[in-house]
Amino acid sequence: MSMKNYEFWFVVGSQDLYGEETLKKVAEHAKIMADAFDKAPEIPCKVVYKPTVLTPNSIERTVIEANYDEKCAGIITWMHTFSPSKMWIAGLSKLQKPMLHLNTQFNRDIPWNEIDMDFMNLNQSAHGDREHGFIGARLRLPRKIVSGYWEDTNVRSRIGNWMRAAVGAYESRRLKVCRFGDNMREVAVTEGDKVEAQIKLGWQVNGYGVGDLIKRMNAVTEAQIDAKMEEYKSRYDIKTDNIDAIRYQAREEIALRQFLENGGFGAFTDTFQDLQEMRQLPGLAVQNLMKDGYGFGGEGDWKTAALDRVMKLMADGLAGGTAFMEDYTYHMEPGREAILGAHMLEVDPSISVTRPQIEVHPLGIGDREPPARLTFQTGDGPAIVATLIDMGDRFRMIVNDVEACSPYEDMPKLPVARVMWKPLPDLSTSAEAWILAGGAHHTVMSYQLNAEHMRDFCEIMGIEFIHINKDTTIPQLSKELIWNDIVWKLK
């Protein structure tokens, strides 16, 4: 999970009418910009300069090479001079990677005393990028447009945000999800069309018998468990005398990890309704795997498991954490309205701000032994919660901006990791909007990503995006949902 493993090609457009000296300047400026982007802290991925494209053939060849380059996660285009957009039709029609159209110019200010026609011929982004914008619109090409001076921090941050979405799309298209058992019985929102998910999102979602996992558990050695226990001690504080319960979770984790690594899986699910002869529902085992980057969904929720993994990849290198989450209960005290999020066991320690503790407590569901689990405190600050639902004719992502906060009081009888948040614009409006849009009770919570990251991801993947934020009203959202139904039925 390293953003620097991915490349974005900086492709600058011009034409062959300006003469050799102008084109030398174009190449010189493009190299300077690509190198500066590559070194900028706001840009998470490698930026690769590509020679100026001047003809339909050079454009098409560059696009085809980008499509088939395994390191290339997208292209950034910029028209330093005028590049007639009919030249781009063949290439852009073949483009299979995400594209960002950067509208900028090399110089920030007009050189009032020196400006002449040579300068004007060289610096034509103000109309060259409009020509390029037209062909993107005419081709109905999904693309991100960022306008502003290329050295500005905000411009670079927006480029970096889009890069994270493009990396998420890249990894989404090769993500494998392992399902141990099926969905929780009679639950609707965790169901979905796995064939359509593979067509649209690239997710390969397949089921495996819990017995296959148990066979691996039976083969785990005491020496392997001893080593895993040392890992737990280095990461967490042990606050229980029931060491056998922790060792059993270690056995489960070792078997799970082997299964996932051997199968090339990035995400997985389980369900407490299908444990067979397993003594505990995986708790600590799942939490430790999530800490290492695996996506997870409880009760067989493969959509949330996959989204969890994709968002973790998108967030690499950012401060905070990204975690599988579930809406549990409301606090409706006037002026302090909030949601308490948690899960039976599987809250990801990546969002912890304290050193997690291993505890053992009865679960109250699943008819198994009390499982070992991690408990910890989570942080305050802006965050998002995101969910993905299957509407039958399309996938819909719903994102709510929230303000995470510490629980108002201790909860000594609730020994699970948990977090509270105040949803925007307020609890009542947010809850009504979420329910109106069909949002699930499972989400991915992220302190690292924001709604722009997720909107860019949805636009790249071609799925519906709903954003509940400080400006949301129910009448306006109702109209948006009606309009979306009409638009998506026409697609």
Buried (B, 14 or more C-beta within 10 A) or exposed (E): BEBEEBBBBBBBBBBEEBEEEBBEBBBEBBBEBBEBBBEBEBBBBBBBBBEBBBEBEBBBBBBBEBEEEEBBBBBBBBBBBBBBBEBBBBBBEEBEBBBBBBBBBBBEEEEEEEEEEBEEBBBBBEEBBEBBBEBBEEBEBBBBBBEBBBBEEEBBBBBBBBBBBBBBBBBBBEBBBBBBBBBBEEBEBBBBBBEBBBEBBBBBBEBBEBEEBBEBBEEBEEEBBEEBBEEBEEBBBBEBEBEEBBBBBBBBBBBBBBBBEEEEBBBBBBBBBBBEEBBBBBBBBBBBBBBEBBBBBBBBBBBBBBBBBBBBBBBBEBEBBBBBBBBBEEBEEEEEBBBBBBBBBBBBBBBBBEEBBBBBBEBEEBEBBBBBBBBBBBBBBEBBBBBBBBBEEBBBBBBBBBBBBEBEEEEEEBBBBBBBBBBBBEBEBBBBBBEBBBBBBBBBBBBBBBBBBBBBBBBBBEBBBBBBBEEBEEEEBBEBBEEBBEEBEEE
